[in-house]
Amino acid sequence: MLSPAWDGAAAREVSALLELQKEFPGFVIWREITGDRARYVAKRTRSDVSPHTAICATPAELREVLADTGEPPPASGRQVTRPGEPAASR
């Protein structure tokens, strides 16, 4: 539960960040304020998660970026090597 001293906007923002963290457990997510701008940052916590870091202007944009991180199927004739796997020789 959030403190009643927080205004509604702050409470919604914290709730949005907590929801993002639940949706994307492979990342640690926070808000950074630099000058007059707020940015939302997600940094991976495991090496098998991609991207390493995402920085966005809104929580919605960050959600979209993280949701689109599913690995696309390999194109015809193209071999995909995952981290930690040896590369195939030609």
N, C-alpha and C positions, 0 to 999 in steps of 0.2 A: 504494500500500500504506500502511496506517495504522501508526503507531508501536506497537510491542509494549507500550509503557508505558501505553497507554490500556486502560481496562477494557472488557469486552465491551459494556456498555450504551452507552458513549460511541462505540465503534466502530460499533455498529448505527445509532446516531442519525446519525452523519456519513454512513454509507452510505445511509441513507434520504434525507437531504438531497441527496446527489449523484445519486441515482436520480430524485428529483423534478426536479432541474435538467435532467437528460437528457430527461425526459418533456415538460417545458414550457420549451423553449429561449427563448420570448418573455418569460421572467421571470427576474429574479435572486431567489434564495431564500435566506433565512437564518433563524437562530434568535435571538430576543432574550430576555434574562432581565431582568425588572423585579420587584424585590422577591423574592418567593418563587415567582413564576410564570414559566414559559417560554411564549413565543408563537412561532409560525412565520409568517414574513412572506414574501409574494411581491409583487414590484413589477415592473410591466411595463417592458420595455426598448425597446419600439417603440410608436408611436402607434396602430397598427392592431390592437393586442391589447387585450382587455378581460378582466377589470376592471383598473383602474389599479393598485390595491393590494388584497391580501387578507390578513387576519390571522386565524389560527386557533389553537386550543388543541393540536392534534395534527397530525403530518404526514399522517395518513390523512384528516383533515377538510380540510386544505389541498388534497390531491389531488382530493377530491370537488368542492370549490368550483371548482378550476381546470378539471377535466374537464367541468363543467357550463357552461362559458363559451361553448359553441358557440352561434352566433346562431340563434334559433328562426325558423322560416319565418314570413313576414308573414301576419297574419290577413287574411281576405277584406276587400277595400276599403281596407286600410291600406298606406301606402307607407312603406318604410324608407329613410332617408337615411343613408349611411355617412359617417364623418368625411372631410372634404375634398371631398365632392360638394355641388354647389349644391342647395338645396331646390327642389322643384318648385313652380311657382306654380299657384294655383287658378283 
